[in-house]
Amino acid sequence: MTAPSYVYNVVHMTGTGHFGFSRRDIGSVARVIACMLLFWAFVAGNSWLSLRGPAVLAVATALSLLAAYELTLRDVGLGWVLGCILGIQAAMGGGYLTWLYFQPPPPTGPLIAAGEPSPPPGCNQLPAPDDLMPDNLMMVFGTDRVIGKGPGPFMPLVVDDCVVLKLARRGGGLMVQAFGYDWSNDIAFRVQDNVYEPAQLLQIRAFRPDPSTFVLLDRFDKEVLYVRYLNRGAVRIRGRFLCGEQPQAVIHDDVIWVGGVRIGGAFLGQRPTKGHVCASIKSGGYGIAIKG
C-alpha cells in the first residue's frame, strides 16, 4: 500500500501599501467646501460685530445635516448619528449662550476714544501746519480726510444736497448726529447724540459693541452707519448714505462707491470716486461733497 502524497502550492504575495481618496471621500470634501461657501455667502457683507441666535441656529442646523449625511453614508449606527447631531447643537448653542452671558451691557453716552493709532493722512497734498494741531479731529472715510478744527459740530461729508452726519466732541467723548433719508427725500431716521430715533417703521437697529463704536445695522446685519472714535484726534466713518432719488453713496475703509442705476432696492453699475481728497473745516463747517 502506497502512502498518499500531498502537494502544497505556496503563493507568495507581495505588494506595497497604497493610500488614496475614494469617490466617496472626494464627494465628502466637495460637500464640505460647498457648505463653507454657503456660510460665506450667508455672512458676506454682514457686520461681524453683531451675532444673533437665528444665525447660530442656522449654522448649527447645516452642520448637523452635513454630519448626519456623511455618517449615514459610512453605515454608522443611528445612535451615533443622533449623538453627533445633539453634540453639534449643544456645543454651538452652549457656546453662544456662554458668549451672551459674558457680554457687558451696551454702553451709553458719548463715544470714548479707543486709544488706537490714527490712519495715515492719505491725501495727495501735504497738510498745512495748523492741520497737525493735537486738538484737531481727523474724520476718515474711504481714502478721504477732513480735518475739523475746534469742538464741532462738524459735517465731514454731504451726499448730494443732504447733510447725513454731524460729529461733535462733548461730555468727554464724541457725539454722533446722523440723518437717514427715504426715496422721497424725507427723513426716515435720525441719530441724536448717539441715540437712534426712527421717523418711519424701519428694520434698523442701533448697536454699541464697545464704548468707542456706534453702529446702525439693517435687517440683514449690513452696516447702515459705522462710527468709531479711534482716538482723541481721529474718527473712522463707514456706511450707506441716500439722498432722495440719487444713487446711494457707499463708504468703505478704502473706497467710496457712487452713481449707478437703482433697480428696485438694489444699485447696479456703481463706480469708485477718485479718493485721496482732503479738506479743513471749522466748527459748523461742511467738508467734502459726494456727488452721485
KAKAZI-V881806 format. One record per backbone hydrogen bond with DSSP energy under -1.0 kcal/mol. CO is the residue of the C=O (numbers start at 1). NH is the residue of the N-H. E is the energy in kcal/mol with one decimal. If there is no record, write none. Layout:
co=CO nh=NH e=E
co=CO nh=NH e=E
This chain:
co=22 nh=26 e=-2.3
co=23 nh=27 e=-1.9
co=24 nh=28 e=-1.9
co=25 nh=29 e=-2.4
co=26 nh=30 e=-2.3
co=27 nh=31 e=-2.2
co=28 nh=32 e=-2.3
co=29 nh=33 e=-2.4
co=30 nh=34 e=-2.4
co=31 nh=35 e=-2.2
co=32 nh=36 e=-2.3
co=33 nh=37 e=-2.4
co=34 nh=38 e=-2.0
co=35 nh=39 e=-2.2
co=36 nh=40 e=-2.4
co=37 nh=41 e=-2.6
co=38 nh=42 e=-1.7
co=39 nh=43 e=-1.8
co=40 nh=44 e=-1.6
co=43 nh=46 e=-2.3
co=47 nh=50 e=-1.1
co=52 nh=56 e=-1.6
co=53 nh=57 e=-2.7
co=54 nh=58 e=-2.2
co=55 nh=59 e=-2.1
co=56 nh=60 e=-2.5
co=57 nh=61 e=-2.4
co=58 nh=62 e=-2.2
co=59 nh=63 e=-2.5
co=60 nh=64 e=-2.1
co=61 nh=65 e=-2.4
co=62 nh=66 e=-2.2
co=63 nh=67 e=-2.5
co=64 nh=68 e=-2.6
co=65 nh=69 e=-2.2
co=66 nh=70 e=-2.3
co=67 nh=71 e=-2.4
co=68 nh=72 e=-2.1
co=69 nh=73 e=-2.0
co=71 nh=76 e=-2.2
co=72 nh=75 e=-1.7
co=77 nh=81 e=-1.9
co=78 nh=82 e=-2.7
co=79 nh=83 e=-2.3
co=80 nh=84 e=-2.3
co=81 nh=85 e=-2.2
co=82 nh=86 e=-2.6
co=83 nh=87 e=-2.3
co=84 nh=88 e=-2.3
co=85 nh=89 e=-2.4
co=86 nh=90 e=-2.6
co=87 nh=91 e=-2.6
co=88 nh=92 e=-2.5
co=89 nh=93 e=-2.5
co=90 nh=94 e=-2.7
co=91 nh=95 e=-2.2
co=92 nh=96 e=-2.3
co=93 nh=97 e=-2.4
co=94 nh=98 e=-2.4
co=95 nh=99 e=-2.2
co=96 nh=100 e=-2.4
co=97 nh=101 e=-2.2
co=98 nh=102 e=-1.6
co=100 nh=103 e=-1.3
co=111 nh=174 e=-2.0
co=128 nh=131 e=-1.6
co=129 nh=132 e=-1.3
co=133 nh=136 e=-1.7
co=137 nh=148 e=-3.3
co=138 nh=235 e=-2.3
co=139 nh=146 e=-2.0
co=140 nh=237 e=-2.7
co=141 nh=144 e=-2.0
co=144 nh=141 e=-1.8
co=145 nh=279 e=-1.5
co=146 nh=139 e=-3.3
co=147 nh=281 e=-2.9
co=148 nh=137 e=-2.5
co=151 nh=169 e=-2.7
co=153 nh=284 e=-4.1
co=154 nh=167 e=-2.1
co=155 nh=287 e=-2.6
co=156 nh=288 e=-2.5
co=158 nh=290 e=-3.4
co=159 nh=162 e=-2.6
co=162 nh=159 e=-1.9
co=164 nh=179 e=-1.8
co=166 nh=177 e=-2.7
co=167 nh=154 e=-2.7
co=168 nh=175 e=-3.6
co=170 nh=173 e=-1.5
co=173 nh=170 e=-1.2
co=174 nh=111 e=-2.8
co=175 nh=168 e=-1.9
co=176 nh=194 e=-2.1
co=177 nh=166 e=-3.5
co=178 nh=191 e=-2.5
co=180 nh=188 e=-3.4
co=180 nh=189 e=-1.5
co=182 nh=185 e=-1.7
co=186 nh=182 e=-2.4
co=188 nh=199 e=-2.5
co=188 nh=200 e=-1.3
co=189 nh=180 e=-2.8
co=190 nh=197 e=-3.3
co=191 nh=178 e=-1.5
co=195 nh=192 e=-2.6
co=197 nh=190 e=-2.0
co=200 nh=202 e=-1.0
co=205 nh=217 e=-2.6
co=207 nh=215 e=-2.1
co=210 nh=213 e=-1.4
co=211 nh=112 e=-2.4
co=212 nh=229 e=-2.7
co=214 nh=227 e=-2.5
co=215 nh=207 e=-2.8
co=216 nh=224 e=-3.1
co=216 nh=225 e=-1.4
co=217 nh=205 e=-2.3
co=218 nh=221 e=-2.0
co=221 nh=47 e=-2.7
co=222 nh=218 e=-2.2
co=224 nh=240 e=-1.9
co=225 nh=216 e=-2.7
co=226 nh=238 e=-2.3
co=227 nh=214 e=-2.7
co=228 nh=230 e=-1.3
co=228 nh=236 e=-2.6
co=229 nh=114 e=-2.1
co=230 nh=116 e=-2.7
co=231 nh=234 e=-1.6
co=233 nh=138 e=-3.0
co=234 nh=231 e=-1.7
co=235 nh=140 e=-3.0
co=236 nh=228 e=-2.2
co=238 nh=226 e=-2.3
co=239 nh=251 e=-3.3
co=241 nh=249 e=-2.9
co=243 nh=246 e=-1.7
co=249 nh=241 e=-2.9
co=250 nh=257 e=-2.9
co=251 nh=239 e=-1.9
co=252 nh=142 e=-1.2
co=255 nh=252 e=-2.8
co=256 nh=273 e=-2.3
co=257 nh=250 e=-2.5
co=258 nh=271 e=-2.8
co=261 nh=268 e=-2.8
co=263 nh=266 e=-1.9
co=266 nh=263 e=-3.0
co=268 nh=261 e=-2.9
co=271 nh=258 e=-3.0
co=276 nh=124 e=-1.0
co=277 nh=145 e=-2.6
co=279 nh=147 e=-3.0
co=281 nh=149 e=-2.2
co=282 nh=285 e=-2.5
co=285 nh=155 e=-2.2
co=288 nh=158 e=-2.2
co=290 nh=160 e=-2.7
